Amino acid sequence: MSLYTSNYFIIKNFKRVITIINLPTNHHIYIRFPKDEILKRLWLDAFCINKILPSHRICDKHFTEESFNESGYLSKKAVPFVA
């Protein structure tokens, strides 16, 4: 799974804009959407999104600790959640 760090993360939807700002004191990992179409659909459904751009990422705060393996990589079957 590819990892990406950025200062801003925005997903735009017709009804919702989810914005997560990575402040200098808060270090987060921003994760690309999966290439697997079934898993990608589960991620999109979790956020009520229909389409994404290749630049869109999900903040690691939207995954449980169990979603990551011992090395800190995201499990291939992990699905994010909206708090």
C-alpha positions as CSV (number, residue, x, y, z in Angstrom):
1,M,0.0,0.0,0.0
2,S,1.4,3.4,-0.9
3,L,1.9,6.0,1.8
4,Y,1.9,9.7,1.3
5,T,2.4,12.7,3.7
6,S,0.9,16.0,3.0
7,N,-0.1,19.2,4.8
8,Y,-3.7,19.1,3.6
9,F,-6.2,16.4,2.5
10,I,-9.5,17.2,0.9
11,I,-12.2,15.0,-0.6
12,K,-14.9,16.9,-2.3
13,N,-18.4,15.4,-2.8
14,F,-21.6,17.0,-3.9
15,K,-23.0,17.1,-0.3
16,R,-19.8,16.9,1.8
17,V,-16.3,18.3,2.0
18,I,-14.0,16.4,4.3
19,T,-10.9,18.4,5.2
20,I,-8.2,17.1,7.5
21,I,-5.3,19.5,8.2
22,N,-2.0,18.1,9.3
23,L,-0.7,20.7,11.8
24,P,3.1,20.9,12.4
25,T,2.7,19.1,15.8
26,N,0.5,16.4,14.3
27,H,2.1,13.9,12.0
28,H,-0.2,11.7,10.0
29,I,0.1,9.3,7.2
30,Y,-2.1,9.8,4.1
31,I,-3.0,6.6,2.3
32,R,-3.8,6.2,-1.4
33,F,-7.1,4.6,-2.3
34,P,-6.6,0.9,-3.2
35,K,-6.4,-0.2,-6.8
36,D,-8.5,-3.3,-6.1
37,E,-12.0,-2.2,-7.3
38,I,-14.0,-4.1,-4.7
39,L,-11.9,-2.7,-1.8
40,K,-11.9,0.8,-3.3
41,R,-15.8,0.6,-3.5
42,L,-15.8,-0.2,0.3
43,W,-13.6,2.8,1.0
44,L,-15.8,5.1,-1.1
45,D,-19.0,3.8,0.5
46,A,-17.5,4.4,4.0
47,F,-17.2,8.1,3.1
48,C,-20.4,8.3,0.9
49,I,-18.2,9.3,-2.2
50,N,-18.9,8.3,-5.8
51,K,-15.6,9.4,-7.4
52,I,-12.1,10.3,-6.5
53,L,-9.1,11.8,-8.1
54,P,-5.7,10.1,-8.1
55,S,-4.4,12.8,-5.7
56,H,-7.0,12.0,-3.0
57,R,-5.8,10.3,0.2
58,I,-7.3,9.0,3.5
59,C,-5.8,10.1,6.8
60,D,-4.5,7.3,9.0
61,K,-6.9,8.5,11.8
62,H,-9.8,6.9,9.8
63,F,-8.4,3.4,10.5
64,T,-8.3,1.4,13.7
65,E,-4.9,0.3,15.2
66,E,-5.8,-3.3,14.1
67,S,-5.8,-2.0,10.5
68,F,-2.0,-1.8,10.6
69,N,0.5,-4.6,10.8
70,E,3.5,-4.8,13.1
71,S,5.6,-2.9,10.6
72,G,3.1,0.0,10.5
73,Y,1.8,-0.8,7.0
74,L,-1.9,-0.9,6.3
75,S,-3.5,-4.3,6.0
76,K,-4.6,-5.1,2.5
77,K,-8.2,-5.7,3.8
78,A,-8.5,-2.6,6.0
79,V,-11.5,-0.4,5.5
80,P,-11.6,3.2,6.8
81,F,-14.4,4.7,8.9
82,V,-15.9,8.2,9.5
83,A,-15.9,9.2,13.1
